[in-house]
Amino acid sequence: WKEEDVEGGWDRDINEYRKRHQR
């Protein structure tokens, strides 16, 4: 999943993205 590929329904992906990319 890439930020550039984000268009519409990415709420579910953003949740996993935050879990994988925690600062």
Protein Blocks (a to p, Z undefined) as FASTA:
>chain_A
ZZklpmklmmlmmmmmmmmmcZZ
